[in-house]
Amino acid sequence: MFDPDEVKEILIGVARARGALTYSQMLGLLGHRFTRPLMRQLCSVLDALDEEGRGAGEPGLAVLVVRQSDGLPGQGWFVSRSHLSEDLPGEWPLEWEGSEARAYVSLHQQLAYEYWAEK
């Protein structure tokens, strides 16, 4: 349903602008209103993009799509990367919310900002 190239292009622009989008904003840019099923489909595309990016030595972009309520990616973002915790920069947070999660997300957003600013 979602074109991975379009999603990546949007997120590279967001990284260059040193920003983030809510799930609803991202879906809106892709021409859809927010629904949970569409959000889950988007998250599958985001996970695949990050996996592909890791293989190319790129930092993740999915970290730039966050919940409106607290500015953090959803729990699924953390869960889908937990098996990589030893390979990713930063200290893996014990919780998916709160200050540890915020610091971890901030680090990974900074990595995306810096990487894509130079491209």
MARLOFI-72480 format. One record per residue: residue in one letter; z, x, y of N, C-alpha, C in turn; residue number from 1. Coordinates in Angstrom, 1 decimal, decimal comma. Each point is the difference from the previous one (the first is absolute). Example, Ala and Ser with C-alpha at 12.3 -4.5 7.8 and 13.67 -1.06 7.14 Angstrom:
% MARLOFI-72480
node res = a	n_w = 7,8	n_u = 13,2	n_v = -5,7	ca_w = 0,0	ca_u = -0,9	ca_v = 1,2	c_w = 0,0	c_u = 0,9	c_v = 1,2	n = 1
node res = s	n_w = -0,7	n_u = -0,4	n_v = 1,1	ca_w = 0,0	ca_u = 0,9	ca_v = 1,1	c_w = 0,8	c_u = -0,8	c_v = 1,1	n = 2
% end
This chain:
% MARLOFI-72480
node res = m	n_w = 0,0	n_u = 0,8	n_v = -1,2	ca_w = 0,0	ca_u = -0,8	ca_v = 1,2	c_w = 0,0	c_u = 0,9	c_v = 1,3	n = 1
node res = f	n_w = 0,8	n_u = 1,0	n_v = 0,0	ca_w = 0,1	ca_u = 0,9	ca_v = 1,2	c_w = -0,9	c_u = 1,2	c_v = -0,3	n = 2
node res = d	n_w = -0,7	n_u = 0,5	n_v = 1,0	ca_w = -0,8	ca_u = 1,2	ca_v = -0,1	c_w = 0,9	c_u = 1,2	c_v = 0,3	n = 3
node res = p	n_w = 0,2	n_u = 0,8	n_v = -1,1	ca_w = 0,9	ca_u = 1,2	ca_v = 0,2	c_w = -0,4	c_u = 0,9	c_v = 1,2	n = 4
node res = d	n_w = -1,3	n_u = 0,1	n_v = 0,2	ca_w = -0,5	ca_u = 0,9	ca_v = 1,1	c_w = 0,4	c_u = -0,6	c_v = 1,3	n = 5
node res = e	n_w = -0,1	n_u = -1,3	n_v = 0,1	ca_w = 0,4	ca_u = -0,7	ca_v = 1,3	c_w = 1,5	c_u = 0,2	c_v = 0,2	n = 6
node res = v	n_w = 0,8	n_u = -0,2	n_v = -1,0	ca_w = 1,4	ca_u = 0,1	ca_v = 0,1	c_w = 0,4	c_u = 1,4	c_v = 0,4	n = 7
node res = k	n_w = -0,7	n_u = 1,0	n_v = -0,6	ca_w = 0,3	ca_u = 1,4	ca_v = 0,3	c_w = -0,4	c_u = 0,3	c_v = 1,5	n = 8
node res = e	n_w = -1,1	n_u = -0,4	n_v = 0,4	ca_w = -0,5	ca_u = 0,2	ca_v = 1,3	c_w = 1,0	c_u = -0,6	c_v = 1,1	n = 9
node res = i	n_w = 0,5	n_u = -1,2	n_v = -0,3	ca_w = 1,0	ca_u = -0,6	ca_v = 0,9	c_w = 1,2	c_u = 0,9	c_v = 0,1	n = 10
node res = l	n_w = 0,5	n_u = 0,4	n_v = -1,2	ca_w = 1,2	ca_u = 0,8	ca_v = 0,0	c_w = -0,1	c_u = 1,4	c_v = 0,6	n = 11
node res = i	n_w = -1,1	n_u = 0,6	n_v = -0,2	ca_w = -0,3	ca_u = 1,3	ca_v = 0,7	c_w = 0,1	c_u = -0,2	c_v = 1,5	n = 12
node res = g	n_w = -0,5	n_u = -1,1	n_v = 0,5	ca_w = 0,1	ca_u = -0,3	ca_v = 1,4	c_w = 1,4	c_u = -0,2	c_v = 0,5	n = 13
node res = v	n_w = 0,8	n_u = -0,7	n_v = -0,9	ca_w = 1,4	ca_u = -0,2	ca_v = 0,3	c_w = 0,7	c_u = 1,3	c_v = 0,0	n = 14
node res = a	n_w = -0,3	n_u = 0,9	n_v = -0,9	ca_w = 0,7	ca_u = 1,3	ca_v = -0,1	c_w = -0,3	c_u = 0,8	c_v = 1,2	n = 15
node res = r	n_w = -1,3	n_u = 0,0	n_v = 0,4	ca_w = -0,4	ca_u = 0,7	ca_v = 1,2	c_w = 0,7	c_u = -0,5	c_v = 1,3	n = 16
node res = a	n_w = 0,3	n_u = -1,3	n_v = 0,0	ca_w = 0,7	ca_u = -0,6	ca_v = 1,1	c_w = 1,5	c_u = 0,1	c_v = -0,1	n = 17
node res = r	n_w = 0,4	n_u = 0,6	n_v = -1,1	ca_w = 1,5	ca_u = 0,3	ca_v = -0,3	c_w = 0,7	c_u = -1,4	c_v = 0,0	n = 18
node res = g	n_w = -0,5	n_u = -0,9	n_v = -0,7	ca_w = 0,6	ca_u = -1,3	ca_v = -0,1	c_w = 0,2	c_u = -0,5	c_v = -1,4	n = 19
node res = a	n_w = 0,2	n_u = -1,3	n_v = -0,1	ca_w = 0,2	ca_u = -0,7	ca_v = -1,3	c_w = -0,5	c_u = -1,5	c_v = 0,3	n = 20
node res = l	n_w = -0,3	n_u = -0,6	n_v = -1,1	ca_w = -0,4	ca_u = -1,4	ca_v = 0,0	c_w = 0,9	c_u = -0,8	c_v = -0,9	n = 21
node res = t	n_w = 0,3	n_u = -1,2	n_v = 0,3	ca_w = 0,7	ca_u = -0,9	ca_v = -0,9	c_w = -1,0	c_u = -0,5	c_v = -1,0	n = 22
node res = y	n_w = 0,5	n_u = -0,4	n_v = -1,2	ca_w = -0,9	ca_u = -0,6	ca_v = -1,0	c_w = -0,9	c_u = -1,1	c_v = 0,6	n = 23
node res = s	n_w = 0,6	n_u = -0,8	n_v = 0,8	ca_w = -0,7	ca_u = -1,1	ca_v = 0,7	c_w = -1,1	c_u = 0,5	c_v = 0,9	n = 24
node res = q	n_w = 0,3	n_u = 1,0	n_v = 0,8	ca_w = -1,0	ca_u = 0,6	ca_v = 0,9	c_w = -1,2	c_u = 0,6	c_v = -0,8	n = 25
node res = m	n_w = 0,4	n_u = 0,7	n_v = -1,1	ca_w = -1,1	ca_u = 0,6	ca_v = -0,8	c_w = -0,9	c_u = -1,1	c_v = -0,6	n = 26
node res = l	n_w = 0,6	n_u = -1,0	n_v = -0,6	ca_w = -0,8	ca_u = -1,1	ca_v = -0,5	c_w = -0,8	c_u = -0,6	c_v = 1,0	n = 27
node res = g	n_w = 0,5	n_u = -0,2	n_v = 1,2	ca_w = -0,8	ca_u = -0,6	ca_v = 1,1	c_w = -1,2	c_u = 0,9	c_v = 0,4	n = 28
node res = l	n_w = 0,2	n_u = 1,3	n_v = 0,0	ca_w = -1,1	ca_u = 0,9	ca_v = 0,3	c_w = -1,1	c_u = -0,1	c_v = -1,1	n = 29
node res = l	n_w = 0,4	n_u = -0,4	n_v = -1,2	ca_w = -0,9	ca_u = -0,1	ca_v = -1,1	c_w = -0,6	c_u = -1,4	c_v = -0,1	n = 30
node res = g	n_w = 0,4	n_u = -0,9	n_v = 1,0	ca_w = -0,6	ca_u = -1,3	ca_v = 0,0	c_w = 0,8	c_u = -1,1	c_v = -0,7	n = 31
node res = h	n_w = 1,2	n_u = 0,3	n_v = -0,3	ca_w = 0,8	ca_u = -1,0	ca_v = -0,8	c_w = 1,3	c_u = -0,3	c_v = 0,7	n = 32
node res = r	n_w = 0,6	n_u = -1,2	n_v = -0,3	ca_w = 1,3	ca_u = -0,2	ca_v = 0,4	c_w = 1,0	c_u = 0,4	c_v = -1,1	n = 33
node res = f	n_w = 1,2	n_u = 0,2	n_v = 0,4	ca_w = 1,0	ca_u = 0,5	ca_v = -1,0	c_w = 0,3	c_u = -1,0	c_v = -1,0	n = 34
node res = t	n_w = -0,1	n_u = 0,4	n_v = -1,3	ca_w = 0,5	ca_u = -0,8	ca_v = -1,1	c_w = 0,6	c_u = 1,1	c_v = -1,0	n = 35
node res = r	n_w = 0,9	n_u = -0,4	n_v = -0,8	ca_w = 0,6	ca_u = 1,0	ca_v = -0,9	c_w = -1,1	c_u = 0,5	c_v = -1,0	n = 36
node res = p	n_w = -0,8	n_u = -0,9	n_v = -0,6	ca_w = -1,0	ca_u = 0,5	ca_v = -0,9	c_w = -1,0	c_u = 1,0	c_v = 0,6	n = 37
node res = l	n_w = -0,4	n_u = -0,3	n_v = 1,3	ca_w = -0,8	ca_u = 1,0	ca_v = 0,7	c_w = 0,7	c_u = 1,3	c_v = 0,3	n = 38
node res = m	n_w = 1,3	n_u = -0,1	n_v = 0,3	ca_w = 0,8	ca_u = 1,2	ca_v = 0,2	c_w = 0,1	c_u = 0,9	c_v = -1,2	n = 39
node res = r	n_w = 0,1	n_u = -0,7	n_v = -1,2	ca_w = 0,1	ca_u = 0,8	ca_v = -1,2	c_w = -1,3	c_u = 0,6	c_v = -0,3	n = 40
node res = q	n_w = -1,1	n_u = -0,7	n_v = 0,2	ca_w = -1,4	ca_u = 0,7	ca_v = -0,2	c_w = -0,1	c_u = 1,1	c_v = 1,0	n = 41
node res = l	n_w = 0,4	n_u = -0,1	n_v = 1,2	ca_w = -0,1	ca_u = 1,1	ca_v = 1,0	c_w = 0,9	c_u = 1,2	c_v = -0,5	n = 42
node res = c	n_w = 1,1	n_u = -0,3	n_v = -0,5	ca_w = 0,9	ca_u = 1,1	ca_v = -0,5	c_w = -0,6	c_u = 0,7	c_v = -1,2	n = 43
node res = s	n_w = -0,8	n_u = -0,6	n_v = -0,8	ca_w = -0,7	ca_u = 0,6	ca_v = -1,1	c_w = -1,0	c_u = 1,0	c_v = 0,5	n = 44
node res = v	n_w = -0,7	n_u = -0,4	n_v = 1,1	ca_w = -1,0	ca_u = 0,8	ca_v = 0,6	c_w = 0,7	c_u = 1,2	c_v = 0,7	n = 45
node res = l	n_w = 1,1	n_u = -0,2	n_v = 0,6	ca_w = 0,7	ca_u = 1,1	ca_v = 0,7	c_w = 0,5	c_u = 1,0	c_v = -1,0	n = 46
node res = d	n_w = 0,5	n_u = -0,5	n_v = -1,1	ca_w = 0,5	ca_u = 0,9	ca_v = -1,1	c_w = -1,2	c_u = 0,9	c_v = -0,5	n = 47
node res = a	n_w = -1,1	n_u = -0,7	n_v = -0,2	ca_w = -1,2	ca_u = 0,8	ca_v = -0,6	c_w = -0,5	c_u = 1,0	c_v = 1,1	n = 48
node res = l	n_w = 0,1	n_u = -0,4	n_v = 1,2	ca_w = -0,4	ca_u = 1,0	ca_v = 1,1	c_w = 0,9	c_u = 1,2	c_v = 0,0	n = 49
node res = d	n_w = 1,3	n_u = -0,3	n_v = -0,1	ca_w = 0,9	ca_u = 1,1	ca_v = 0,0	c_w = -0,1	c_u = 0,9	c_v = -1,2	n = 50
node res = e	n_w = -0,3	n_u = -0,6	n_v = -1,1	ca_w = -0,2	ca_u = 0,8	ca_v = -1,2	c_w = -1,2	c_u = 0,9	c_v = 0,1	n = 51
node res = e	n_w = -1,1	n_u = -0,6	n_v = 0,5	ca_w = -1,2	ca_u = 0,8	ca_v = 0,2	c_w = 0,2	c_u = 1,1	c_v = 1,1	n = 52
node res = g	n_w = 0,7	n_u = -0,3	n_v = 1,0	ca_w = 0,3	ca_u = 0,9	ca_v = 1,1	c_w = 0,8	c_u = 1,2	c_v = -0,5	n = 53
node res = r	n_w = 1,0	n_u = -0,3	n_v = -0,9	ca_w = 0,8	ca_u = 1,1	ca_v = -0,6	c_w = -0,9	c_u = 1,0	c_v = -0,7	n = 54
node res = g	n_w = -0,9	n_u = -0,5	n_v = -0,7	ca_w = -1,0	ca_u = 0,8	ca_v = -0,7	c_w = -0,8	c_u = 0,9	c_v = 0,9	n = 55
node res = a	n_w = -0,2	n_u = -0,5	n_v = 1,2	ca_w = -0,8	ca_u = 0,8	ca_v = 1,0	c_w = 0,9	c_u = 0,8	c_v = 0,9	n = 56
node res = g	n_w = 1,3	n_u = 0,0	n_v = -0,2	ca_w = 0,9	ca_u = 0,8	ca_v = 0,8	c_w = 0,4	c_u = -0,7	c_v = 1,3	n = 57
node res = e	n_w = -0,2	n_u = -1,3	n_v = 0,1	ca_w = 0,3	ca_u = -0,8	ca_v = 1,2	c_w = 1,4	c_u = -0,7	c_v = -0,1	n = 58
node res = p	n_w = 0,6	n_u = -0,1	n_v = 1,1	ca_w = 1,3	ca_u = -0,8	ca_v = 0,0	c_w = -0,3	c_u = -1,4	c_v = -0,1	n = 59
node res = g	n_w = 1,0	n_u = -0,8	n_v = -0,5	ca_w = -0,2	ca_u = -1,4	ca_v = -0,1	c_w = -0,3	c_u = -0,8	c_v = 1,3	n = 60
node res = l	n_w = -0,7	n_u = -1,0	n_v = -0,1	ca_w = -0,3	ca_u = -0,9	ca_v = 1,1	c_w = 0,7	c_u = -1,3	c_v = -0,1	n = 61
node res = a	n_w = 0,4	n_u = -0,4	n_v = -1,2	ca_w = 0,6	ca_u = -1,3	ca_v = -0,2	c_w = 1,4	c_u = -0,1	c_v = 0,7	n = 62
node res = v	n_w = 0,6	n_u = 1,1	n_v = 0,3	ca_w = 1,2	ca_u = 0,1	ca_v = 0,7	c_w = -0,1	c_u = -0,6	c_v = 1,4	n = 63
node res = l	n_w = -1,2	n_u = -0,1	n_v = 0,5	ca_w = -0,3	ca_u = -0,5	ca_v = 1,3	c_w = 0,0	c_u = -1,6	c_v = 0,1	n = 64
node res = v	n_w = 0,1	n_u = -0,6	n_v = -1,2	ca_w = 0,0	ca_u = -1,5	ca_v = 0,0	c_w = 1,4	c_u = -0,4	c_v = -0,4	n = 65
node res = v	n_w = 0,7	n_u = -0,7	n_v = 0,9	ca_w = 1,4	ca_u = -0,3	ca_v = 0,0	c_w = 0,3	c_u = -1,5	c_v = 0,1	n = 66
node res = r	n_w = 1,3	n_u = -0,3	n_v = -0,3	ca_w = 0,5	ca_u = -1,3	ca_v = 0,2	c_w = 0,3	c_u = -0,2	c_v = 1,5	n = 67
node res = q	n_w = -0,3	n_u = -1,2	n_v = 0,4	ca_w = 0,4	ca_u = -0,3	ca_v = 1,4	c_w = 1,5	c_u = 0,0	c_v = 0,3	n = 68
node res = s	n_w = 0,7	n_u = -0,4	n_v = -1,0	ca_w = 1,5	ca_u = -0,1	ca_v = 0,1	c_w = 0,7	c_u = 1,3	c_v = 0,3	n = 69
node res = d	n_w = -0,4	n_u = 1,1	n_v = -0,6	ca_w = 0,7	ca_u = 1,2	ca_v = 0,2	c_w = -0,9	c_u = 1,3	c_v = 0,2	n = 70
node res = g	n_w = -1,3	n_u = -0,2	n_v = 0,0	ca_w = -0,9	ca_u = 1,2	ca_v = 0,2	c_w = -0,1	c_u = 0,9	c_v = -1,2	n = 71
node res = l	n_w = 0,4	n_u = -0,4	n_v = -1,2	ca_w = 0,0	ca_u = 0,8	ca_v = -1,2	c_w = -1,1	c_u = -0,6	c_v = -0,9	n = 72
node res = p	n_w = -0,6	n_u = 0,8	n_v = -0,9	ca_w = -0,8	ca_u = -0,6	ca_v = -1,0	c_w = 0,8	c_u = -0,8	c_v = -1,0	n = 73
node res = g	n_w = -0,6	n_u = -0,9	n_v = -0,7	ca_w = 0,7	ca_u = -0,8	ca_v = -0,9	c_w = 0,5	c_u = 0,8	c_v = -1,2	n = 74
node res = q	n_w = 0,9	n_u = -0,7	n_v = -0,8	ca_w = 0,6	ca_u = 0,7	ca_v = -1,1	c_w = -1,0	c_u = 0,5	c_v = -1,0	n = 75
node res = g	n_w = -1,2	n_u = -0,7	n_v = -0,1	ca_w = -1,0	ca_u = 0,5	ca_v = -0,9	c_w = -0,5	c_u = 1,4	c_v = 0,3	n = 76
node res = w	n_w = -0,1	n_u = 0,3	n_v = 1,3	ca_w = -0,4	ca_u = 1,3	ca_v = 0,4	c_w = 0,9	c_u = 1,1	c_v = -0,6	n = 77
node res = f	n_w = 1,3	n_u = -0,2	n_v = 0,1	ca_w = 0,9	ca_u = 0,9	ca_v = -0,6	c_w = -0,1	c_u = 0,1	c_v = -1,5	n = 78
node res = v	n_w = 0,0	n_u = -1,2	n_v = -0,6	ca_w = -0,1	ca_u = -0,1	ca_v = -1,5	c_w = -1,2	c_u = 0,7	c_v = -0,5	n = 79
node res = s	n_w = -1,2	n_u = -0,2	n_v = 0,6	ca_w = -1,2	ca_u = 0,5	ca_v = -0,5	c_w = -0,1	c_u = 1,6	c_v = 0,2	n = 80
node res = r	n_w = 0,9	n_u = 0,5	n_v = 0,8	ca_w = 0,0	ca_u = 1,5	ca_v = 0,2	c_w = 1,2	c_u = 0,7	c_v = -0,6	n = 81
node res = s	n_w = 0,9	n_u = -0,8	n_v = -0,6	ca_w = 1,2	ca_u = 0,6	ca_v = -0,5	c_w = -0,2	c_u = 1,1	c_v = -1,1	n = 82
node res = h	n_w = -1,1	n_u = -0,2	n_v = -0,8	ca_w = -0,3	ca_u = 1,1	ca_v = -1,0	c_w = -0,5	c_u = 1,3	c_v = 0,6	n = 83
node res = l	n_w = -0,3	n_u = -0,1	n_v = 1,3	ca_w = -0,5	ca_u = 1,2	ca_v = 0,7	c_w = 1,1	c_u = 0,6	c_v = 0,9	n = 84
node res = s	n_w = 1,2	n_u = -0,5	n_v = -0,1	ca_w = 1,1	ca_u = 0,4	ca_v = 1,0	c_w = 0,2	c_u = 1,5	c_v = 0,0	n = 85
node res = e	n_w = -0,2	n_u = 0,7	n_v = -1,1	ca_w = 0,3	ca_u = 1,5	ca_v = 0,0	c_w = -1,2	c_u = 0,7	c_v = 0,6	n = 86
node res = d	n_w = -1,2	n_u = -0,6	n_v = 0,1	ca_w = -1,2	ca_u = 0,7	ca_v = 0,5	c_w = -0,3	c_u = -0,3	c_v = 1,4	n = 87
node res = l	n_w = 0,7	n_u = -1,0	n_v = 0,6	ca_w = -0,3	ca_u = -0,4	ca_v = 1,4	c_w = 1,0	c_u = 0,6	c_v = 0,9	n = 88
node res = p	n_w = -0,4	n_u = 0,4	n_v = 1,2	ca_w = 0,9	ca_u = 0,6	ca_v = 1,0	c_w = 1,2	c_u = -1,0	c_v = 0,3	n = 89
node res = g	n_w = 1,1	n_u = 0,6	n_v = 0,3	ca_w = 1,2	ca_u = -0,7	ca_v = 0,5	c_w = 0,9	c_u = -0,4	c_v = -1,2	n = 90
node res = e	n_w = 1,2	n_u = -0,4	n_v = 0,4	ca_w = 1,0	ca_u = -0,5	ca_v = -1,0	c_w = -0,2	c_u = -1,4	c_v = -0,3	n = 91
node res = w	n_w = -0,2	n_u = -0,3	n_v = -1,3	ca_w = -0,3	ca_u = -1,4	ca_v = -0,4	c_w = 1,2	c_u = -0,9	c_v = 0,4	n = 92
node res = p	n_w = -0,2	n_u = -1,1	n_v = 0,7	ca_w = 1,2	ca_u = -0,8	ca_v = 0,3	c_w = 0,6	c_u = -0,8	c_v = -1,2	n = 93
node res = l	n_w = 1,3	n_u = -0,2	n_v = 0,1	ca_w = 0,6	ca_u = -0,7	ca_v = -1,1	c_w = -0,2	c_u = -1,5	c_v = 0,2	n = 94
node res = e	n_w = -0,3	n_u = -0,5	n_v = 1,2	ca_w = -0,2	ca_u = -1,4	ca_v = 0,3	c_w = -1,4	c_u = -0,2	c_v = 0,6	n = 95
node res = w	n_w = -0,5	n_u = -1,2	n_v = 0,0	ca_w = -1,3	ca_u = -0,3	ca_v = 0,6	c_w = 0,1	c_u = -0,5	c_v = 1,4	n = 96
node res = e	n_w = 1,2	n_u = 0,0	n_v = 0,5	ca_w = 0,3	ca_u = -0,5	ca_v = 1,3	c_w = 1,1	c_u = 1,0	c_v = 0,6	n = 97
node res = g	n_w = 0,2	n_u = -0,1	n_v = 1,3	ca_w = 1,0	ca_u = 0,8	ca_v = 0,6	c_w = -0,5	c_u = 1,3	c_v = 0,5	n = 98
node res = s	n_w = 1,0	n_u = 0,8	n_v = 0,4	ca_w = -0,3	ca_u = 1,3	ca_v = 0,7	c_w = -0,7	c_u = 1,0	c_v = -0,9	n = 99
node res = e	n_w = 0,3	n_u = 0,1	n_v = -1,2	ca_w = -0,7	ca_u = 1,0	ca_v = -0,9	c_w = -1,4	c_u = -0,4	c_v = -0,2	n = 100
node res = a	n_w = -0,3	n_u = -1,3	n_v = -0,2	ca_w = -1,3	ca_u = -0,5	ca_v = -0,2	c_w = -0,8	c_u = 0,2	c_v = 1,3	n = 101
node res = r	n_w = 0,6	n_u = -0,3	n_v = 1,1	ca_w = -0,6	ca_u = 0,2	ca_v = 1,3	c_w = -0,4	c_u = 1,4	c_v = 0,3	n = 102
node res = a	n_w = 0,9	n_u = 1,0	n_v = -0,3	ca_w = -0,3	ca_u = 1,4	ca_v = 0,1	c_w = -1,2	c_u = 0,5	c_v = -0,9	n = 103
node res = y	n_w = 0,0	n_u = -0,5	n_v = -1,2	ca_w = -1,0	ca_u = 0,3	ca_v = -1,0	c_w = -1,4	c_u = -0,5	c_v = 0,5	n = 104
node res = v	n_w = 0,0	n_u = -1,3	n_v = 0,4	ca_w = -1,2	ca_u = -0,6	ca_v = 0,5	c_w = -0,5	c_u = 0,7	c_v = 1,3	n = 105
node res = s	n_w = 0,9	n_u = 0,3	n_v = 0,9	ca_w = -0,4	ca_u = 0,7	ca_v = 1,2	c_w = -0,6	c_u = 1,4	c_v = -0,3	n = 106
node res = l	n_w = 0,5	n_u = 0,7	n_v = -1,0	ca_w = -0,5	ca_u = 1,3	ca_v = -0,4	c_w = -1,5	c_u = -0,2	c_v = -0,5	n = 107
node res = h	n_w = -0,2	n_u = -0,9	n_v = -0,8	ca_w = -1,3	ca_u = -0,2	ca_v = -0,6	c_w = -1,0	c_u = -0,6	c_v = 1,0	n = 108
node res = q	n_w = 0,5	n_u = -0,8	n_v = 1,0	ca_w = -0,9	ca_u = -0,4	ca_v = 1,1	c_w = -0,4	c_u = 1,2	c_v = 0,8	n = 109
node res = q	n_w = 1,0	n_u = 0,9	n_v = 0,3	ca_w = -0,3	ca_u = 1,2	ca_v = 0,8	c_w = -1,1	c_u = 0,8	c_v = -0,7	n = 110
node res = l	n_w = 0,1	n_u = 0,2	n_v = -1,3	ca_w = -0,9	ca_u = 0,7	ca_v = -0,8	c_w = -1,4	c_u = -0,6	c_v = 0,2	n = 111
node res = a	n_w = -0,1	n_u = -1,3	n_v = -0,1	ca_w = -1,3	ca_u = -0,6	ca_v = 0,2	c_w = -0,5	c_u = 0,2	c_v = 1,4	n = 112
node res = y	n_w = 0,8	n_u = -0,2	n_v = 1,0	ca_w = -0,4	ca_u = 0,2	ca_v = 1,4	c_w = -0,6	c_u = 1,4	c_v = 0,2	n = 113
node res = e	n_w = 0,8	n_u = 1,0	n_v = -0,4	ca_w = -0,4	ca_u = 1,4	ca_v = 0,2	c_w = -1,3	c_u = 0,3	c_v = -0,7	n = 114
node res = y	n_w = -0,1	n_u = -0,4	n_v = -1,3	ca_w = -1,2	ca_u = 0,3	ca_v = -0,8	c_w = -1,3	c_u = -0,7	c_v = 0,7	n = 115
node res = w	n_w = 0,1	n_u = -1,2	n_v = 0,3	ca_w = -1,2	ca_u = -0,7	ca_v = 0,5	c_w = -0,3	c_u = 0,3	c_v = 1,4	n = 116
node res = a	n_w = 1,0	n_u = 0,5	n_v = 0,8	ca_w = -0,3	ca_u = 0,4	ca_v = 1,4	c_w = -0,9	c_u = 1,2	c_v = 0,0	n = 117
node res = e	n_w = 0,0	n_u = 0,8	n_v = -1,1	ca_w = -0,8	ca_u = 1,2	ca_v = 0,0	c_w = -1,4	c_u = -0,2	c_v = -0,7	n = 118
node res = k	n_w = -0,2	n_u = -1,2	n_v = -0,5	ca_w = -1,3	ca_u = -0,3	ca_v = -0,7	c_w = -1,0	c_u = -0,7	c_v = 0,9	n = 119
% end
